[in-house]
Amino acid sequence: MTTIQVKSFTLEEYHQLIDIGFLKEDDHIQLINGELIEMVSKGTAHETCLRNLWKQFPKLIEDRGILQSQAPISIPPKSEPEPDFAIIKNRDDNYLSSHPKAEDVLLVIEVADSSIKYDQDVKIPLYAKAGISDYWIFNLLDNCLECYSEPYKNQQGNFGYLNKRIFLHHQFIDLPYFPDLQLDLSKVFPPTL
């Protein structure tokens, strides 16, 4: 009887695949828990929400943090997700020497329609285990913002967030780490057709 084993990649091996040209920028591949995950194409509502985030966040954050979109966050030893949007700490070298790590992240945001279950079932434990304090999902299916905070580990060794709050598409939300700043969600969610 033959046993099939799946190859699990480390961050170092993943970067080697990029360096030798096996993986290319337009491949839309992310390393999640040691697996190479091909990300699906994004629909118009997803892209509209992302464009709206790019309109709102620079005005709010200004130079208090760095904004990045669909860019890597290194989570050793076996993950390097590229969340739809993130606010990271300012750093003198502007992350030229390395991708941001979990301790550099102030807020991670995913925009979800067809990926909602993956963003809830896989990304929540991934970000919580890394110690990322705040994770938001713009849930385009239910037209609400899911806000997760306070990562924890239970007795079975599973990771998650202690707090989950739901904000409706027309509400305002205070930004983590910037309590003096509020985001108007009606300016982010795409209008329903």
Helices and strands as residue ranges (DSSP letters): H 11-19, G 25-27, E 29-32, E 35-38, H 44-61, E 66-68, E 85-88, G 102-104, E 105-112, H 116-118, I 119-123, H 124-130, E 134-139, E 144-153, E 159-168, E 172-175, E 178-184, G 185-187
